[in-house]
Amino acid sequence: MQDSLSRKRQGLFLIGRELLGDASLGDKLSNILDYIQVALDEPGAASAWIELDDHTYGVSGDGTKEPFALAIQVDNRVRGRLCLAYSGGGEPSVEEQEFLTEIAHLLDRAVSMFDREATLNVQRERSVRLADNLYKEMWNRTEALADKSGYLEGILRSSDDCIVTTDLEHRIVEWNPGAEKILGFSAEEMQGRKVEEIWESAEDRAKILEEVMSKGGVRNYETRLKTKYGGFREISLTLSVLKDNEGKILGTVGVSKDITHEKAMIRDLELLNQSFRETLHFMNHEFKNSLMVIGGFVRRLLESEEDPRRKQELEIVYHHSKFLEAMTLDFLVMAELEHGEFHVRERLIRNYYEEVILPAMLGLKERYPDSLPSYDTSMGGVGNISVMGDPNLLQIVYRNLFGNALKYRSPSGKISYGVEPRSHHYQFNVWNEGPGLPAEETEKIFDKFYRVNTELTKQKRGTGLGLYNIRRIIEAHGGRIWCETRPGAWINFLFTLPKGENPAP
């Protein structure tokens, strides 16, 4: 039962990660079917597929029996369904139904986010093209159009955007039908009035006008204008000076595109992303607490178990629970980074070894019982040095670096660590004997979810988040981290941290 539950939990993590990736929606849906199959009580005994709009992803059942199906709904409209059918008949267990229900909810959000992103991208492309075209038109033809009032009049009347010209006193001279449509005021109402009257912020108008006069114009400046009926419109403004044939400044000409709808879609998309991140954060937090309880309970059973066979089985369960606990910790740190709950509580660390390195070593002892003799100070070690930083976050850095070294080192290989003082910072390192990695991988390994594709890494379990998390932590401390390697011999992780005050004698 525990193995089945662990598979489903891991399956949800992998499915959530896949849906957050950069692949196309079709590829994402095809890929998560493999995770569903692996997580079922009897992997391979059932067919899982997804029907979305006019497409089917995966291999559907033979049609002789109605499958177990959950609707995929977006904006209260059914777009498809998630289906499962056993080859010999039967229904999924209660645990499987709950598992599939959670996946269906994730699919609801993923499809909704995909729809909104697609719509937003189309609107953005149209906005950028239109703004660029208008910008080029204004800057290249402003002087020529001064003598072609008929041509200018046609542009003013045919454009759906808000086009407004002002004189040197900031009084409105031209107010086109597009401006009337967007803001509600007629040309008769607005001619001769100060343009600042329609700006939500007079200070914003003064600032942007100063920039126009110094640089000649601005492009795609986002602000808000008042409407006739007391509301506001969010606009993207391109504003430039208006000159006569002799180069004398006559006033300004502004083209404003109404982006109220696009901005609302962006806010909706941000809310959806925030909701998804909150869900991921909650799930990882709850999983971590449950796994800590499971691990503690199994450890107590191990201490009292005398039967060798049962003790070996309990050790396997305990090992997997500690792996899942470490995995959920990686996801929890990532969720805090993405959710904005990541704070560096910086203080003076007076004894770096005792406050950072030793706790990290002890934190790995349960997963690697024989690890303590493996640490070697031949590279200098790290003693009683003074550093500015957050000791809890820096412990995460060393737990990940030491944990990777223990996982991928050569058999009985040493793990060395040290520090070198620089003018304004310390340079730390964690080194181990082992296969290393190809030189072209040294930058990619710090990317989120990236794992090196070698035979060794395929045999080891991981989330691809550890190095991404520690890079974010080091950068938040004002440092940087990088990797050096000799393939087939060793790998060395180096990072910098600012110095602290000298410790008291």
C-alpha positions in Angstrom: 0.0 0.0 0.0 2.8 2.4 0.9 4.6 1.7 -2.3 1.4 2.4 -4.3 0.9 5.7 -2.4 4.5 6.7 -2.9 4.2 6.1 -6.7 1.0 8.2 -6.8 2.6 11.0 -4.9 5.7 11.0 -7.1 3.5 10.7 -10.1 1.7 13.9 -9.1 5.0 15.7 -8.7 6.2 14.6 -12.1 2.9 15.5 -13.8 2.9 18.9 -12.2 6.5 19.5 -13.3 5.6 18.4 -16.8 2.7 20.7 -17.1 4.8 23.6 -15.9 7.5 22.9 -18.6 8.1 24.6 -21.9 6.9 21.9 -24.2 3.8 22.1 -26.4 0.5 21.2 -24.8 0.2 18.0 -26.9 3.7 16.8 -25.9 2.8 17.5 -22.2 -0.4 15.5 -22.4 1.4 12.6 -24.1 4.2 12.6 -21.6 2.1 12.5 -18.5 0.3 9.3 -19.6 3.5 7.4 -18.9 3.6 8.8 -15.4 0.0 7.8 -14.9 0.7 4.2 -16.0 3.7 3.9 -13.6 1.7 5.1 -10.7 -1.3 2.7 -11.1 -1.8 -0.2 -8.6 -1.1 -2.6 -11.5 1.2 -0.7 -13.9 0.5 -1.8 -17.5 -2.8 -3.5 -16.8 -4.9 -0.5 -17.9 -5.0 1.9 -20.8 -5.0 5.6 -20.0 -5.7 8.3 -22.6 -6.8 11.9 -22.8 -9.4 13.3 -25.1 -9.2 17.1 -25.6 -11.2 19.0 -28.2 -10.8 16.9 -31.4 -7.6 15.1 -30.4 -6.9 11.9 -28.5 -3.6 11.5 -26.7 -2.5 7.9 -25.9 -4.1 4.7 -26.9 -7.8 4.4 -26.1 -9.6 1.2 -25.0 -11.2 -1.2 -27.4 -14.6 0.4 -26.9 -16.3 -2.7 -25.6 -16.8 -1.2 -22.1 -17.3 2.4 -21.1 -14.1 3.6 -19.4 -13.8 5.3 -16.1 -13.7 9.0 -17.2 -13.2 12.4 -15.5 -14.2 15.6 -17.3 -11.7 18.3 -18.2 -13.5 21.6 -17.7 -12.4 25.1 -18.6 -14.6 28.1 -17.7 -17.5 25.8 -16.9 -17.3 24.1 -20.3 -16.3 20.5 -20.8 -13.3 20.4 -23.2 -12.5 16.7 -22.9 -11.9 13.9 -20.5 -9.3 11.8 -18.8 -10.0 8.1 -19.4 -8.9 4.8 -17.8 -9.9 1.3 -18.9 -8.7 -2.1 -17.6 -8.1 -4.7 -20.3 -10.0 -7.4 -18.3 -12.7 -5.1 -17.1 -13.1 -3.7 -13.6 -13.0 -0.3 -12.0 -10.0 1.7 -10.5 -9.6 1.5 -6.8 -10.6 4.4 -4.5 -7.0 5.5 -4.3 -6.7 5.4 -8.0 -9.9 7.4 -8.5 -8.5 10.1 -6.1 -5.2 10.1 -7.9 -7.0 10.5 -11.3 -9.2 13.3 -9.9 -6.2 15.3 -8.8 -4.7 14.9 -12.3 -8.0 16.0 -13.9 -7.9 19.2 -11.8 -4.3 19.8 -12.9 -5.4 19.3 -16.5 -8.2 21.8 -16.0 -5.7 24.5 -15.0 -3.1 23.6 -17.6 -5.6 23.8 -20.5 -7.0 27.1 -19.1 -3.5 28.6 -18.8 -2.6 27.3 -22.3 -5.8 29.0 -23.8 -5.0 32.3 -22.0 -1.4 32.3 -23.0 -2.3 31.6 -26.7 -4.8 34.4 -26.7 -2.4 36.8 -25.0 0.4 36.0 -27.4 -1.8 36.8 -30.4 -2.8 40.1 -28.8 0.8 40.9 -27.9 2.0 40.3 -31.4 -0.7 42.5 -32.9 0.1 45.2 -30.3 3.8 45.1 -31.0 3.4 45.1 -34.8 0.9 48.0 -34.6 3.1 50.0 -32.2 6.2 49.5 -34.2 4.5 50.5 -37.5 3.0 53.6 -35.9 6.3 54.5 -34.3 8.1 54.2 -37.7 5.3 56.2 -39.3 5.5 59.0 -36.8 9.3 59.3 -36.7 9.9 59.0 -40.4 7.0 61.0 -41.7 6.0 63.6 -39.1 7.6 66.5 -41.0 6.2 65.4 -44.4 2.7 64.9 -43.0 2.7 68.5 -41.8 2.1 69.6 -45.4 -0.3 66.8 -46.1 -3.3 67.6 -44.0 -5.6 65.5 -46.0 -3.5 62.4 -45.6 -3.2 63.1 -41.8 -6.9 63.6 -41.5 -7.5 60.2 -43.1 -5.2 58.5 -40.6 -6.8 60.3 -37.7 -10.3 59.3 -38.7 -9.7 55.7 -39.7 -7.5 54.6 -36.8 -9.1 52.6 -34.0 -6.4 53.9 -31.6 -6.5 57.1 -29.7 -4.5 59.8 -31.6 -4.1 63.2 -29.9 -2.0 66.2 -30.8 -1.3 69.1 -28.5 0.2 72.6 -28.9 3.1 74.0 -26.8 0.7 74.9 -24.0 -0.4 71.3 -23.8 -3.9 72.1 -25.1 -5.5 69.5 -27.3 -5.6 70.3 -31.0 -6.7 67.0 -32.6 -8.9 64.4 -31.0 -9.7 61.5 -33.4 -12.7 59.2 -33.5 -10.6 56.5 -31.9 -10.0 58.6 -28.9 -13.7 59.3 -28.6 -14.5 55.6 -28.8 -11.9 54.6 -26.2 -12.4 57.4 -23.7 -15.9 58.6 -24.4 -15.2 62.3 -24.9 -16.1 63.9 -28.2 -13.7 66.1 -30.2 -15.9 69.2 -29.4 -15.6 68.5 -25.7 -11.8 68.1 -25.7 -10.5 70.6 -28.2 -8.6 73.4 -26.3 -8.6 71.6 -23.0 -5.3 70.7 -21.2 -4.3 67.1 -22.0 -3.3 66.6 -18.3 -7.0 66.5 -17.5 -7.4 63.0 -18.9 -4.3 61.6 -17.2 -4.8 59.7 -14.0 -1.5 61.1 -12.7 -0.4 64.6 -13.6 3.1 63.7 -12.2 3.3 60.8 -14.6 2.4 63.1 -17.5 5.0 65.7 -16.5 7.7 63.0 -16.2 7.0 61.4 -19.6 6.8 64.9 -21.3 10.2 65.8 -19.9 11.6 62.6 -21.5 9.9 63.3 -24.8 11.4 66.8 -25.0 14.9 65.5 -24.1 14.9 62.4 -26.3 12.4 63.3 -29.0 9.9 60.6 -28.1 9.0 57.5 -26.1 7.5 54.1 -27.2 5.0 51.7 -25.6 4.8 53.6 -22.3 2.1 52.0 -20.2 -0.2 54.3 -18.2 -3.9 55.0 -17.4 -6.2 57.7 -18.9 -9.6 58.8 -17.5 -12.8 58.1 -19.3 -15.8 60.4 -19.5 -17.9 58.2 -17.2 -15.5 58.1 -14.3 -13.4 55.0 -15.1 -10.0 54.4 -16.5 -8.4 52.8 -19.6 -5.0 51.2 -19.5 -3.1 52.3 -22.6 0.3 51.8 -24.3 1.4 55.2 -25.4 3.9 56.2 -28.2 4.5 60.0 -27.9 6.8 62.2 -30.0 7.4 65.9 -30.7 5.5 67.4 -33.6 7.6 69.8 -35.8 7.0 72.0 -38.8 9.0 72.0 -42.1 11.7 74.2 -40.5 12.2 71.9 -37.5 10.4 74.1 -35.1 8.5 72.2 -32.3 4.8 72.7 -32.6 3.7 70.4 -29.8 3.3 66.6 -29.4 1.5 63.8 -31.2 0.5 60.7 -29.2 -0.9 57.3 -30.2 -2.5 55.3 -27.4 -3.5 51.7 -27.8 -6.2 50.4 -25.4 -4.6 47.5 -23.6 -7.2 47.2 -20.8 -8.3 43.8 -22.0 -4.8 42.5 -22.4 -3.7 43.7 -19.0 -6.8 42.0 -17.4 -5.8 38.7 -19.1 -2.2 39.1 -17.8 -3.5 39.6 -14.3 -5.8 36.5 -14.7 -2.8 34.5 -15.9 -0.7 35.6 -13.0 -3.5 34.6 -10.6 -3.6 31.2 -12.2 0.1 30.8 -11.9 0.0 31.9 -8.3 -2.7 29.4 -7.5 -0.7 26.6 -9.1 2.4 27.6 -7.2 0.4 27.7 -3.9 -1.0 24.3 -4.6 2.5 22.9 -5.3 3.8 24.6 -2.1 0.9 23.1 0.0 1.3 19.6 -1.4 5.1 19.6 -0.8 4.7 20.9 2.7 2.1 18.3 3.6 4.1 15.5 2.0 7.2 16.5 3.9 5.4 16.4 7.2 3.9 13.0 6.5 7.2 11.6 5.3 9.0 12.8 8.4 6.4 11.0 10.5 6.7 7.8 8.4 10.5 7.9 8.6 10.5 8.4 12.4 8.0 5.5 12.8 10.0 3.1 10.6 13.2 4.1 12.4 11.7 3.1 15.8 10.6 -0.2 14.3 14.1 -0.8 13.0 15.6 -0.2 16.4 13.4 -2.9 18.0 13.2 -5.4 15.0 15.3 -8.6 15.4 14.2 -10.6 12.4 16.9 -10.1 9.7 14.5 -10.4 6.8 12.0 -7.9 8.2 14.8 -5.6 9.3 16.1 -5.5 5.7 12.6 -4.8 4.4 12.2 -1.9 6.9 15.6 -0.5 5.9 14.4 -0.4 2.3 11.2 1.4 3.3 13.2 3.8 5.5 15.7 4.5 2.7 12.9 5.4 0.3 11.1 7.6 2.8 14.3 9.6 3.4 14.7 10.0 -0.4 11.1 11.2 -0.8 11.7 13.5 2.2 14.8 15.0 0.5 12.9 15.3 -2.8 10.0 17.1 -1.2 12.4 19.5 0.5 13.9 20.3 -2.9 10.4 21.0 -4.2 9.5 23.0 -1.0 12.5 25.2 -1.4 11.7 25.7 -5.1 8.1 26.6 -4.3 9.2 29.2 -1.7 11.6 30.6 -4.4 8.8 30.8 -7.0 6.1 31.9 -4.5 8.1 34.8 -3.1 8.4 33.4 0.4 12.1 33.1 0.1 13.9 35.5 2.5 17.6 35.7 3.4 17.8 36.3 7.1 21.4 37.5 7.0 23.5 37.8 10.1 27.1 37.5 11.1 28.1 33.8 11.2 31.1 33.7 13.5 32.0 30.0 13.2 31.2 28.8 9.7 32.1 25.2 10.4 30.0 24.8 13.5 27.0 26.8 12.2 26.9 25.6 8.6 29.1 22.7 7.6 28.8 20.4 10.6 24.9 20.6 10.7 24.8 19.8 7.0 27.0 16.7 7.5 24.9 15.5 10.4 21.7 16.1 8.3 23.0 13.6 5.7 24.1 10.9 8.2 20.6 9.2 8.2 20.7 8.8 4.4 24.4 8.0 4.3 25.2 6.3 7.7 28.9 5.9 6.9 29.4 9.3 5.4 31.3 11.1 8.2 34.7 9.4 7.5 34.4 10.4 3.8 34.9 14.1 4.4 38.5 15.2 3.8 40.1 18.6 4.8 43.1 18.2 2.4 41.9 21.3 0.6 42.1 23.3 3.7 38.7 22.6 5.3 36.7 25.5 6.7 37.4 26.6 10.2 36.4 29.5 12.5 35.9 32.1 9.7 33.4 35.0 9.9 30.8 35.2 7.1 27.7 37.3 6.5 24.8 35.0 5.5 21.8 33.0 6.5 23.1 29.8 8.2 19.9 27.8 7.5 20.0 28.5 3.8 23.7 27.9 3.6 23.2 24.5 5.3 20.9 23.7 2.3 23.7 24.6 0.0 26.1 22.2 1.7 23.6 19.4 2.1 23.0 19.4 -1.6 26.7 19.6 -2.5 27.7 17.0 0.0 24.7 14.8 -0.9 25.6 14.9 -4.7 29.3 14.1 -3.8 28.2 11.1 -1.7 25.8 10.0 -4.4 28.1 10.3 -7.5 31.6 9.8 -6.1 33.8 6.8 -7.0 33.6 3.9 -4.6 35.3 4.9 -1.3 36.3 8.2 -3.0 37.1 11.2 -0.8 35.1 14.4 -0.5 37.2 17.5 0.1 36.1 21.0 0.9 37.9 24.2 1.7 38.0 28.0 1.5 40.3 30.6 0.1 40.2 34.3 1.3 39.9 37.0 -1.4 39.9 40.8 -1.0 36.2 41.2 -0.3 34.9 37.7 -0.2 35.6 34.1 0.5 35.7 31.4 -2.2 34.4 28.0 -1.0 34.6 24.7 -2.7 33.3 21.1 -2.5 35.3 18.5 -4.5 35.0 14.8 -5.0 36.6 12.0 -7.0 34.2 10.6 -9.5 33.2 10.5 -13.2 32.7 14.3 -13.4 30.7 15.4 -16.3 31.2 16.8 -19.9 32.5 20.3 -20.0 29.5 21.5 -22.0 27.2 20.5 -19.1 28.8 22.8 -16.5 26.4 25.7 -17.1 23.3 23.7 -17.8 23.3 21.7 -14.5 22.2 24.9 -12.6 19.0 25.1 -14.7 15.7 24.1 -13.1 14.8 20.4 -13.5 18.0 19.8 -15.6 19.7 16.4 -15.1 22.8 15.2 -16.9 22.0 12.4 -19.3 24.6 9.7 -18.5 24.4 6.1 -17.5 25.4 6.9 -13.9 22.7 9.6 -13.5 20.1 7.3 -14.9 20.8 4.9 -12.1 20.5 7.6 -9.4 17.3 9.2 -8.4 16.9 13.0 -8.2 14.6 16.0 -8.9 16.9 18.2 -10.9 16.2 21.0 -8.4 19.1 20.8 -5.9 21.7 22.8 -7.9 19.0 25.3 -9.2 18.0 26.0 -5.5 21.5 26.5 -4.3 22.3 28.8 -7.2 19.4 31.0 -6.2 20.5 30.9 -2.6 24.1 31.9 -3.4 23.0 34.7 -5.7 20.6 36.0 -3.0 23.7 36.3 -0.8 25.4 38.4 -3.4 27.7 35.6 -4.5 28.0 33.3 -7.5 28.5 29.6 -8.0 30.1 27.6 -10.8 31.5 24.2 -11.6 34.9 22.8 -12.8 35.5 19.2 -13.8 37.9 16.7 -15.3 35.7 14.0 -17.0 36.5 10.6 -15.5 38.5 12.0 -12.6 36.8 14.7 -10.4 34.3 17.5 -10.1 34.6 20.7 -8.1 31.8 23.1 -7.1 33.0 26.6 -6.2 31.0 29.6 -4.8 31.7 33.0 -3.2 30.2 34.7 -0.2 30.9 38.2 1.3 33.2 38.4 4.3 31.9 39.2 7.8 33.6 41.0 10.6 36.6 39.3 12.3 35.4 37.1 15.2 36.1 38.2 18.7 39.2 36.6 20.2 
